[in-house]
Amino acid sequence: MAVNGRLDCFALGDVLQVLSLRRASGIVRISGDCAQGEIHLEAGAPVRAGTEGGEAGEDAFFLLLRNSRGEFTFHSQDDLSTTTEATEEAGTPMPRGTEITRRLDALLLQAAHMQTSAST
């Protein structure tokens, strides 16, 4: 299953929640106004993240969530294992330090708190 869209129509947090509910495994590739990078999902849970700017783990996750414009593409694990094009699009395996251990709901709550704190 490949899914793509624009971040001004579908917020990345909303996309991640839908993928979490579907317990999807694969890679979300984000190209946005704040950062470009990837979030890797296993059974709907974010397990790794990294940006082209070198941010990794939760720092990368929060930076990618800040994108309000741009595009996202999700390639499921099935797509990645059967399609050369999707594998090339998804990028290379992420290095150590990119791991995420907290649940998606906790990450999204912290992101909302960070956004609220920044605007006051």
C-alpha positions as CSV (number, residue, x, y, z in Angstrom):
1,M,0.0,0.0,0.0
2,A,1.5,3.3,-1.1
3,V,-0.2,6.5,0.1
4,N,0.8,10.1,-0.6
5,G,-0.5,13.6,0.0
6,R,0.1,17.2,0.8
7,L,0.8,18.3,4.3
8,D,-1.4,21.4,4.0
9,C,-4.3,19.0,3.4
10,F,-3.3,16.2,5.9
11,A,-1.2,17.1,8.9
12,L,1.6,14.6,9.5
13,G,0.3,13.8,13.0
14,D,-3.1,12.8,11.6
15,V,-1.5,10.6,8.9
16,L,0.6,8.9,11.6
17,Q,-2.5,8.3,13.7
18,V,-4.3,6.6,10.8
19,L,-1.3,4.5,10.0
20,S,-1.1,3.6,13.7
21,L,-4.7,2.5,13.8
22,R,-4.1,0.3,10.7
23,R,-1.0,-1.1,12.5
24,A,0.9,-0.3,9.3
25,S,4.6,-1.1,8.8
26,G,6.7,0.8,6.4
27,I,8.4,4.2,5.8
28,V,6.8,7.7,5.7
29,R,9.0,10.0,3.6
30,I,8.4,13.7,4.3
31,S,9.6,16.6,2.1
32,G,8.4,19.8,3.8
33,D,8.9,23.5,4.6
34,C,10.8,22.8,7.8
35,A,12.6,19.5,7.1
36,Q,13.0,16.5,4.9
37,G,13.3,13.0,6.3
38,E,11.8,9.7,7.1
39,I,9.8,8.0,9.9
40,H,9.9,4.2,10.1
41,L,6.8,2.4,11.4
42,E,6.5,-1.1,12.7
43,A,2.9,-2.3,13.5
44,G,1.9,1.4,13.5
45,A,4.5,2.5,16.0
46,P,7.3,5.0,15.1
47,V,10.6,3.2,15.7
48,R,13.1,5.4,13.9
49,A,13.3,8.8,12.4
50,G,16.0,10.9,10.7
51,T,16.3,14.1,8.7
52,E,18.5,15.1,5.8
53,G,19.9,17.8,8.2
54,G,21.2,15.1,10.5
55,E,18.6,15.2,13.3
56,A,17.8,11.7,14.6
57,G,15.3,9.9,16.8
58,E,12.7,12.0,18.6
59,D,14.4,15.2,17.7
60,A,13.9,14.3,14.0
61,F,10.3,13.2,14.7
62,F,9.4,16.5,16.3
63,L,11.1,18.5,13.6
64,L,9.3,16.6,10.8
65,L,5.9,17.1,12.6
66,R,6.5,20.9,12.3
67,N,6.1,20.8,8.5
68,S,2.9,22.5,7.6
69,R,3.5,22.5,3.8
70,G,5.1,19.9,1.6
71,E,4.4,16.3,0.8
72,F,4.5,12.9,2.4
73,T,4.6,9.4,0.9
74,F,4.1,6.2,2.8
75,H,5.4,2.9,1.4
76,S,4.2,-0.2,3.3
77,Q,6.6,-3.0,4.2
78,D,5.0,-5.1,1.5
79,D,5.7,-2.4,-1.1
80,L,9.3,-2.1,0.1
81,S,10.0,-5.8,-0.2
82,T,8.5,-6.3,-3.6
83,T,9.3,-3.1,-5.5
84,T,12.7,-1.9,-6.4
85,E,11.4,1.6,-7.1
86,A,9.8,1.9,-3.7
87,T,13.0,0.6,-2.0
88,E,15.1,3.2,-3.8
89,E,12.5,5.9,-3.0
90,A,12.5,5.0,0.7
91,G,16.2,5.5,1.2
92,T,18.9,3.6,3.0
93,P,18.7,2.0,6.4
94,M,19.0,4.4,9.3
95,P,22.1,4.5,11.5
96,R,22.2,4.0,15.3
97,G,20.8,6.9,17.4
98,T,17.6,7.2,15.2
99,E,15.5,4.9,17.5
100,I,12.3,6.0,19.0
101,T,11.0,4.2,22.1
102,R,8.0,6.2,23.2
103,R,4.4,5.5,22.0
104,L,2.9,7.6,19.2
105,D,0.3,9.2,21.5
106,A,2.9,10.3,24.0
107,L,5.0,11.8,21.2
108,L,2.0,13.7,19.7
109,L,1.1,15.0,23.1
110,Q,4.6,16.3,23.7
111,A,4.6,17.9,20.2
112,A,1.3,19.7,21.0
113,H,2.8,20.9,24.3
114,M,6.0,22.1,22.6
115,Q,3.9,24.0,20.0
116,T,1.7,25.6,22.7
117,S,4.8,26.6,24.7
118,A,6.5,28.1,21.6
119,S,3.5,30.3,20.8
120,T,3.2,31.8,24.3
